[in-house]
Amino acid sequence: MEAQIDYSQLIPNNVGLSSDRKLQRALESWHPKFMNWWQTNGPDSYQENEVYLRTAVSVDKKGWAHFGPVKMPDYRWGIFLAESHEQDKRIKFGEHQGEKVWQEVPAEYRAPLRRLIVTQGDTEPASVEQQRILAATAPSLVDMRNLFQVNVEEARHLWAMVYLLMAHFGRDGREEAEELLQRSSGDPDKPRILGAFNEQTPDWLSFYMFTYFTDRDGKYQLASLTESAFDPLARTCQFMLTEEAHHMHVGETGVARIIQKACDIMNQYKTDDVRRHGGIDLPTLQKYVNFHFSVSEDLFGAEISTNAANYYTQGLKGRYQENRIKDDHRLKDEPYEVSTFRDQKIAKEEVSALTSINERLRDDYIEDCQRGVNRWNKLIKDAGIEFEIKLPHRAFHRQIGTFSSACVAPDGSVISSDQWEEKKLEWLPSQQDHEYVKSLMVQVTEPGKFASWIAAPRIGINSQAIDYEYVRL
């Protein structure tokens, strides 16, 4: 066995790893397997190059964002719980409302809590696997660095979930931690748990859409878990949200820069034929929005869910910003309006707020997505171009829930299956669209230079210049 790991150096943490010998032994067994997974399934190439990365070394304002050049295998994947600012922290919702939060897992909730942690944990390495080959076509060193920052932070989130499994679930937790490294995105035999995490991310437009839409689902799932009565899970997810915000920022600004470049080309050449000049046209971008938004919507689950109701009643998973919601936080008699699909019609229906927890979270998500789309549309309007990006209707292209059997156009009109087949390539990326976008994916590694299809960012990272060598080649 390797020499004992110095946890204070290798794994910055505020959970007392160095004083827990049993947990150390479990991590000593898991760590080399993680490193093997990282080298095999993490970023392809560039493992020996220094990257200008942000590393969290503590949870306070001074410690959570240390910037500097580091080789990715040497990155310090820390384990952090957000600081607790409540002396006498109480459960905010469900049948245990008002009781003290739990520091250990109650025996009766062991299985559902483990399932929640494993499902969240499974998404973290999945996205790294999906993004494995993207560096080979990075449009700039800034973007390559941002990709690697997202990758190491997703891997840190995996560490966070593995810590919870190993520290609180004994042998079952250790076995689940092993399986998190055995499943693989898109693998026909051992795929990742959630569908969106088995989709390919073959190009940078897909990457930006993924980090905007799919990582935003992660924000809402994590925010729900920050309400958990199981305090270690709540505080772990609270800290993860800080990093998740960066991933969504990468996505929003990445799409914004593609839009800016398309608008610049249209104005410079007085043409709508952006492709002729090496850009990504706005109608194609709209198709990618339609696809990634609809796939990410499915991650919230069915509109009516007894599982979600049980998690809430048990105190395991709350709602987004639970404290700000004005109701009894038990929901036994509370109504909530959801969209349904019956008799080939979309309708609104009042159902139990308890069983429609997923739908309320999806509502919050859609509202949040729209805010970023509004900012993209302002760029287009400011450029004097008449085009508006729109989120498709929530029923469009759904595979899960009440709309999974529906054929619905982006504007929300119900159509026949024949009409869907005829029109779907006007609404979703076609093979030709994918091939065109792929044809643009040429790596640019000269500091300060950018590919033809994307504008430079307004500012560099952490006050560095745009032409700083963010990845040392």
C-alpha positions as CSV (number, residue, x, y, z in Angstrom):
1,M,0.0,0.0,0.0
2,E,1.1,3.6,-0.7
3,A,2.5,5.7,2.1
4,Q,-0.2,7.2,4.3
5,I,-1.8,10.2,2.6
6,D,-1.2,13.6,4.2
7,Y,-4.8,14.8,4.0
8,S,-4.0,18.4,5.0
9,Q,-1.9,18.7,1.9
10,L,-3.6,16.5,-0.7
11,I,-7.2,17.0,0.3
12,P,-8.0,20.4,1.9
13,N,-11.0,19.9,4.1
14,N,-12.9,21.1,7.1
15,V,-14.4,17.7,8.1
16,G,-11.5,16.4,10.2
17,L,-10.2,13.8,7.7
18,S,-6.8,13.5,9.4
19,S,-8.4,12.4,12.7
20,D,-10.7,9.7,11.3
21,R,-8.5,6.7,10.6
22,K,-11.4,4.5,9.3
23,L,-12.4,7.1,6.8
24,Q,-8.7,7.6,5.8
25,R,-8.4,3.9,5.0
26,A,-11.5,4.0,2.9
27,L,-10.3,7.0,0.9
28,E,-6.8,5.5,0.6
29,S,-8.4,2.6,-1.2
30,W,-10.6,4.8,-3.4
31,H,-8.1,7.5,-4.2
32,P,-5.9,5.5,-6.7
33,K,-9.1,4.3,-8.4
34,F,-10.3,7.8,-8.8
35,M,-6.9,8.9,-10.2
36,N,-7.1,6.0,-12.7
37,W,-10.6,7.1,-13.7
38,W,-9.4,10.7,-14.0
39,Q,-6.5,9.7,-16.3
40,T,-8.7,7.3,-18.4
41,N,-12.0,9.3,-18.5
42,G,-11.0,12.9,-17.6
43,P,-9.7,15.5,-20.1
44,D,-7.9,13.8,-23.0
45,S,-4.3,15.0,-23.1
46,Y,-3.0,18.2,-21.3
47,Q,-2.7,16.3,-18.0
48,E,1.0,17.4,-17.8
49,N,0.3,21.0,-18.8
50,E,0.0,23.7,-16.2
51,V,-3.5,25.3,-16.2
52,Y,-4.5,28.5,-14.4
53,L,-7.0,27.0,-12.1
54,R,-9.0,28.1,-9.1
55,T,-8.7,25.8,-6.1
56,A,-10.8,25.9,-2.9
57,V,-8.6,25.5,0.2
58,S,-11.2,26.6,2.8
59,V,-14.8,27.8,2.9
60,D,-14.2,31.4,3.9
61,K,-14.0,34.3,1.4
62,K,-10.2,34.3,1.4
63,G,-9.8,30.5,1.0
64,W,-12.4,29.3,-1.5
65,A,-10.8,30.7,-4.6
66,H,-7.0,30.4,-4.9
67,F,-5.7,31.0,-8.4
68,G,-2.5,29.6,-9.9
69,P,-0.9,27.3,-12.4
70,V,-1.3,23.6,-11.6
71,K,-1.2,20.3,-13.4
72,M,-4.7,18.7,-13.3
73,P,-3.6,15.4,-11.7
74,D,-2.1,17.5,-8.9
75,Y,-5.3,19.5,-8.3
76,R,-6.3,19.5,-4.7
77,W,-9.8,18.0,-4.6
78,G,-11.1,19.3,-1.3
79,I,-14.0,18.2,0.9
80,F,-15.9,21.1,2.4
81,L,-19.1,21.7,4.3
82,A,-20.3,25.3,4.2
83,E,-20.1,27.1,7.6
84,S,-23.2,26.8,9.7
85,H,-24.4,30.2,10.8
86,E,-27.3,28.9,12.9
87,Q,-26.4,27.8,16.5
88,D,-29.6,25.8,16.9
89,K,-30.4,24.7,13.4
90,R,-33.9,23.3,13.0
91,I,-35.6,21.3,10.2
92,K,-37.7,23.7,8.1
93,F,-40.3,21.4,6.5
94,G,-42.0,18.0,6.4
95,E,-43.2,15.9,9.3
96,H,-40.0,16.6,11.3
97,Q,-40.4,20.4,11.0
98,G,-39.1,22.2,14.1
99,E,-36.9,19.3,15.3
100,K,-33.1,19.6,15.4
101,V,-31.3,18.8,12.1
102,W,-29.5,15.4,11.9
103,Q,-25.8,15.0,12.0
104,E,-26.1,11.2,11.4
105,V,-28.4,9.4,9.1
106,P,-31.6,8.1,10.7
107,A,-31.9,4.4,10.2
108,E,-35.4,4.7,8.6
109,Y,-34.1,7.1,6.0
110,R,-30.9,5.3,5.2
111,A,-32.0,4.0,1.8
112,P,-33.7,7.1,0.3
113,L,-30.9,9.4,1.5
114,R,-28.3,7.1,-0.1
115,R,-30.2,7.1,-3.3
116,L,-30.3,10.9,-3.4
117,I,-26.6,11.2,-2.8
118,V,-25.7,8.5,-5.3
119,T,-27.9,10.1,-8.0
120,Q,-26.4,13.5,-7.4
121,G,-22.9,12.0,-7.2
122,D,-23.4,10.1,-10.5
123,T,-23.9,13.3,-12.5
124,E,-20.5,14.7,-11.5
125,P,-18.1,12.3,-13.2
126,A,-20.7,11.8,-16.0
127,S,-20.3,15.4,-17.2
128,V,-16.5,15.1,-17.1
129,E,-16.7,12.0,-19.3
130,Q,-19.1,13.8,-21.7
131,Q,-16.6,16.7,-22.1
132,R,-13.4,14.5,-22.4
133,I,-12.4,15.3,-25.9
134,L,-13.4,19.0,-26.1
135,A,-9.9,20.4,-25.4
136,A,-8.8,19.2,-28.8
137,T,-11.1,21.7,-30.5
138,A,-10.9,24.6,-27.9
139,P,-11.7,27.9,-29.6
140,S,-9.1,29.7,-27.3
141,L,-6.9,29.2,-24.3
142,V,-9.4,31.0,-22.2
143,D,-12.1,28.5,-23.2
144,M,-9.8,25.5,-22.7
145,R,-9.0,26.7,-19.2
146,N,-12.7,27.2,-18.4
147,L,-13.4,23.7,-19.6
148,F,-10.7,22.3,-17.3
149,Q,-12.0,24.4,-14.4
150,V,-15.4,22.9,-14.9
151,N,-13.9,19.4,-15.1
152,V,-11.9,19.6,-11.9
153,E,-14.8,21.1,-10.0
154,E,-17.2,18.4,-11.1
155,A,-14.6,15.9,-9.9
156,R,-14.4,17.8,-6.6
157,H,-18.2,17.5,-6.4
158,L,-17.7,13.7,-6.8
159,W,-15.3,13.7,-3.9
160,A,-17.9,15.6,-1.8
161,M,-20.5,12.9,-2.5
162,V,-18.1,10.1,-1.9
163,Y,-17.1,11.6,1.4
164,L,-20.8,11.6,2.5
165,L,-21.2,8.0,1.4
166,M,-18.1,6.8,3.1
167,A,-18.5,8.8,6.3
168,H,-22.2,8.0,6.9
169,F,-23.1,4.8,5.1
170,G,-20.5,2.2,6.1
171,R,-19.9,-0.7,3.7
172,D,-22.9,0.2,1.5
173,G,-21.4,3.7,1.0
174,R,-18.0,2.3,0.1
175,E,-19.6,0.0,-2.5
176,E,-21.6,2.9,-3.9
177,A,-18.4,5.0,-4.2
178,E,-16.8,2.3,-6.2
179,E,-19.7,2.0,-8.5
180,L,-19.6,5.8,-9.2
181,L,-16.3,5.1,-11.0
182,Q,-17.6,2.0,-12.8
183,R,-20.6,3.5,-14.6
184,S,-19.7,5.5,-17.7
185,S,-21.6,8.1,-19.7
186,G,-23.2,6.5,-22.8
187,D,-22.0,3.0,-21.9
188,P,-24.6,0.5,-23.2
189,D,-24.0,-1.9,-20.3
190,K,-23.3,0.5,-17.4
191,P,-24.7,3.9,-18.3
192,R,-25.0,6.9,-16.0
193,I,-28.2,7.0,-14.0
194,L,-29.9,10.0,-15.7
195,G,-30.6,10.3,-19.4
196,A,-29.1,13.7,-20.1
197,F,-25.8,12.5,-18.7
198,N,-25.6,9.8,-21.4
199,E,-26.0,12.3,-24.3
200,Q,-22.9,13.2,-26.2
201,T,-21.2,16.7,-25.9
202,P,-19.4,16.6,-29.2
203,D,-18.7,20.3,-29.8
204,W,-18.3,23.6,-27.9
205,L,-21.8,24.9,-28.8
206,S,-23.2,21.8,-27.0
207,F,-20.8,22.4,-24.1
208,Y,-22.0,25.9,-23.6
209,M,-25.6,24.8,-23.8
210,F,-24.9,22.0,-21.4
211,T,-23.3,24.3,-18.8
212,Y,-26.1,26.8,-19.2
213,F,-29.1,24.5,-19.2
214,T,-28.0,21.2,-17.6
215,D,-25.8,22.6,-14.9
216,R,-28.7,24.9,-14.1
217,D,-30.7,21.8,-13.3
218,G,-27.8,20.9,-11.0
219,K,-28.2,24.3,-9.3
220,Y,-31.8,23.6,-8.5
221,Q,-31.2,20.0,-7.3
222,L,-28.4,21.2,-5.1
223,A,-30.4,24.1,-3.8
224,S,-33.2,21.6,-2.8
225,L,-30.7,19.4,-1.0
226,T,-29.3,22.4,0.9
227,E,-32.6,22.4,2.7
228,S,-32.2,18.8,3.8
229,A,-32.6,17.8,7.5
230,F,-29.4,15.8,7.1
231,D,-27.1,18.6,7.9
232,P,-23.8,17.3,6.4
233,L,-25.6,16.9,3.0
234,A,-27.2,20.3,3.3
235,R,-23.9,22.1,4.0
236,T,-21.9,20.1,1.4
237,C,-24.4,21.1,-1.3
238,Q,-24.4,24.7,-0.1
239,F,-20.6,24.9,-0.8
240,M,-21.0,23.1,-4.2
241,L,-23.5,25.8,-5.3
242,T,-20.7,28.4,-5.3
243,E,-18.8,26.4,-8.0
244,E,-21.9,25.5,-9.9
245,A,-22.5,29.2,-10.4
246,H,-19.2,29.4,-12.3
247,H,-20.2,26.6,-14.6
248,M,-23.5,28.4,-15.5
249,H,-21.5,31.6,-16.1
250,V,-19.2,29.7,-18.5
251,G,-22.3,28.6,-20.4
252,E,-24.2,31.9,-20.5
253,T,-21.2,33.9,-21.6
254,G,-20.1,31.3,-24.1
255,V,-23.5,31.4,-25.8
256,A,-23.4,35.2,-25.6
257,R,-20.1,35.3,-27.3
258,I,-21.3,33.1,-30.1
259,I,-24.4,35.4,-30.5
260,Q,-22.1,38.5,-30.5
261,K,-19.9,37.0,-33.3
262,A,-23.0,36.1,-35.4
263,C,-24.3,39.6,-35.0
264,D,-20.9,41.1,-35.9
265,I,-20.8,39.0,-39.0
266,M,-24.3,40.0,-40.0
267,N,-23.6,43.6,-39.6
268,Q,-20.2,43.6,-41.2
269,Y,-21.2,41.7,-44.3
270,K,-24.8,42.9,-44.4
271,T,-26.0,39.3,-44.7
272,D,-28.0,36.7,-42.8
273,D,-25.7,34.0,-44.3
274,V,-23.5,33.8,-41.2
275,R,-22.2,30.3,-42.1
276,R,-20.6,31.6,-45.2
277,H,-18.3,33.7,-43.0
278,G,-17.5,31.0,-40.5
279,G,-20.0,31.8,-37.8
280,I,-22.9,29.9,-36.1
281,D,-26.2,31.4,-37.3
282,L,-28.9,32.3,-34.9
283,P,-31.6,29.8,-36.2
284,T,-29.1,26.9,-35.6
285,L,-28.4,28.3,-32.1
286,Q,-32.2,28.3,-31.5
287,K,-32.3,24.6,-32.4
288,Y,-29.6,23.8,-29.9
289,V,-31.5,25.8,-27.2
290,N,-34.6,23.7,-28.0
291,F,-32.8,20.4,-27.6
292,H,-30.7,21.2,-24.5
293,F,-33.6,22.9,-22.7
294,S,-36.0,20.1,-23.3
295,V,-33.5,17.4,-22.3
296,S,-32.6,19.3,-19.1
297,E,-36.3,19.7,-18.2
298,D,-36.6,16.0,-18.1
299,L,-34.1,15.9,-15.3
300,F,-36.7,17.2,-12.9
301,G,-38.7,14.0,-13.2
302,A,-42.5,13.5,-13.6
303,E,-44.9,16.4,-12.8
304,I,-46.7,14.2,-10.2
305,S,-44.3,12.2,-8.0
306,T,-44.8,10.2,-4.9
307,N,-41.1,9.8,-4.5
308,A,-40.6,13.6,-4.4
309,A,-43.5,13.9,-2.0
310,N,-41.9,11.3,0.3
311,Y,-38.5,13.0,0.2
312,Y,-40.2,16.2,1.3
313,T,-42.4,14.7,4.0
314,Q,-39.3,12.9,5.4
315,G,-37.3,16.1,5.4
316,L,-34.7,14.8,3.0
317,K,-35.1,17.3,0.1
318,G,-36.9,20.6,0.2
319,R,-37.9,23.2,-2.3
320,Y,-35.9,26.0,-3.8
321,Q,-35.5,28.7,-1.2
322,E,-37.8,27.0,1.2
323,N,-37.8,29.8,3.8
324,R,-39.1,32.3,1.2
325,I,-42.2,30.3,0.4
326,K,-45.3,31.4,2.4
327,D,-47.2,28.2,3.3
328,D,-47.2,25.7,6.2
329,H,-44.1,23.8,4.8
330,R,-46.0,20.5,5.3
331,L,-48.2,20.8,2.3
332,K,-50.9,18.3,3.4
333,D,-53.8,20.4,2.1
334,E,-51.9,22.9,-0.1
335,P,-52.8,23.0,-3.9
336,Y,-50.4,23.7,-6.8
337,E,-51.2,24.3,-10.4
338,V,-49.5,22.0,-13.0
339,S,-49.7,21.5,-16.7
340,T,-51.1,18.2,-17.9
341,F,-51.7,16.4,-21.2
342,R,-55.0,14.6,-21.6
343,D,-57.2,13.9,-24.6
344,Q,-54.6,15.5,-26.9
345,K,-54.8,18.8,-25.0
346,I,-52.5,20.7,-22.7
347,A,-54.4,22.0,-19.7
348,K,-53.8,23.5,-16.2
349,E,-54.9,21.5,-13.2
350,E,-54.7,22.0,-9.5
351,V,-53.2,19.1,-7.7
352,S,-51.6,18.5,-4.3
353,A,-48.5,20.7,-3.7
354,L,-46.9,17.8,-2.0
355,T,-47.0,15.5,-5.1
356,S,-46.1,18.3,-7.5
357,I,-42.7,19.2,-5.8
358,N,-40.9,18.4,-9.1
359,E,-43.1,20.7,-11.1
360,R,-42.6,23.6,-8.7
361,L,-38.8,23.2,-9.0
362,R,-39.2,23.0,-12.8
363,D,-41.2,26.2,-12.8
364,D,-38.4,28.0,-10.8
365,Y,-35.9,26.5,-13.3
366,I,-37.8,27.8,-16.4
367,E,-38.1,31.3,-14.9
368,D,-34.3,31.3,-14.3
369,C,-33.5,30.0,-17.8
370,Q,-35.6,32.8,-19.2
371,R,-33.6,35.5,-17.5
372,G,-30.4,34.5,-19.3
373,V,-32.3,34.2,-22.6
374,N,-33.5,37.8,-22.1
375,R,-29.8,38.9,-21.8
376,W,-28.9,37.1,-25.0
377,N,-31.8,38.8,-26.8
378,K,-30.7,42.2,-25.6
379,L,-27.3,41.5,-27.3
380,I,-29.2,40.8,-30.6
381,K,-31.5,43.8,-30.2
382,D,-28.5,46.1,-29.4
383,A,-26.9,44.9,-32.6
384,G,-30.0,46.1,-34.5
385,I,-30.9,42.6,-35.7
386,E,-34.5,41.3,-35.7
387,F,-34.4,37.9,-34.1
388,E,-35.5,36.6,-30.8
389,I,-34.3,33.4,-29.1
390,K,-37.2,31.7,-27.3
391,L,-37.4,28.8,-24.8
392,P,-39.7,26.2,-26.3
393,H,-42.9,25.2,-24.5
394,R,-42.3,23.0,-21.5
395,A,-44.2,20.2,-23.4
396,F,-41.8,20.2,-26.4
397,H,-39.6,17.2,-27.0
398,R,-40.2,15.6,-23.6
399,Q,-39.3,12.0,-22.7
400,I,-40.5,11.9,-19.1
401,G,-43.7,12.8,-17.4
402,T,-47.2,13.8,-18.7
403,F,-45.8,15.1,-22.0
404,S,-43.7,12.1,-22.9
405,S,-46.4,10.8,-25.2
406,A,-47.3,14.2,-26.7
407,C,-46.2,15.7,-30.0
408,V,-45.9,19.4,-29.3
409,A,-44.4,22.2,-31.4
410,P,-42.1,24.8,-29.7
411,D,-44.9,27.3,-29.5
412,G,-47.0,24.8,-27.4
413,S,-49.4,23.7,-30.1
414,V,-50.3,20.0,-30.1
415,I,-49.7,18.3,-33.5
416,S,-49.9,14.8,-35.0
417,S,-47.1,12.4,-35.0
418,D,-46.8,12.8,-38.8
419,Q,-46.5,16.6,-38.4
420,W,-43.8,16.0,-35.8
421,E,-41.8,13.8,-38.1
422,E,-42.2,16.3,-40.9
423,K,-41.2,19.3,-38.8
424,K,-38.8,18.1,-36.1
425,L,-35.6,18.9,-38.1
426,E,-36.8,22.5,-38.3
427,W,-36.8,22.6,-34.5
428,L,-34.0,20.3,-33.4
429,P,-30.4,20.1,-34.7
430,S,-30.2,18.0,-37.9
431,Q,-27.3,15.8,-38.9
432,Q,-26.2,18.6,-41.3
433,D,-26.3,21.2,-38.4
434,H,-24.1,18.9,-36.3
435,E,-21.7,18.4,-39.2
436,Y,-21.5,22.2,-39.8
437,V,-20.9,23.0,-36.2
438,K,-18.3,20.2,-36.0
439,S,-16.6,21.6,-39.1
440,L,-15.9,24.9,-37.2
441,M,-14.3,23.1,-34.3
442,V,-10.6,23.9,-34.9
443,Q,-8.3,24.4,-31.9
444,V,-6.8,27.8,-31.4
445,T,-3.9,27.9,-28.9
446,E,-2.2,31.3,-29.5
447,P,-2.8,33.5,-26.5
448,G,-5.4,36.2,-27.2
449,K,-6.6,34.6,-30.4
450,F,-10.1,33.1,-30.9
451,A,-11.9,30.8,-33.4
452,S,-13.9,32.4,-36.2
453,W,-17.3,31.5,-34.6
454,I,-16.9,33.1,-31.2
455,A,-16.1,36.6,-29.9
456,A,-13.5,37.3,-27.2
457,P,-14.7,37.7,-23.7
458,R,-15.0,41.2,-22.3
459,I,-12.5,40.5,-19.5
460,G,-9.9,37.9,-18.6
461,I,-10.0,35.5,-15.6
462,N,-9.2,36.8,-12.2
463,S,-8.0,40.2,-13.6
464,Q,-5.5,38.5,-16.0
465,A,-5.2,39.8,-19.5
466,I,-7.2,38.2,-22.4
467,D,-3.9,37.1,-23.9
468,Y,-2.6,35.5,-20.7
469,E,-1.3,32.0,-21.2
470,Y,-4.1,30.3,-19.3
471,V,-2.9,26.8,-20.4
472,R,0.9,26.5,-20.6
473,L,1.5,24.5,-23.8
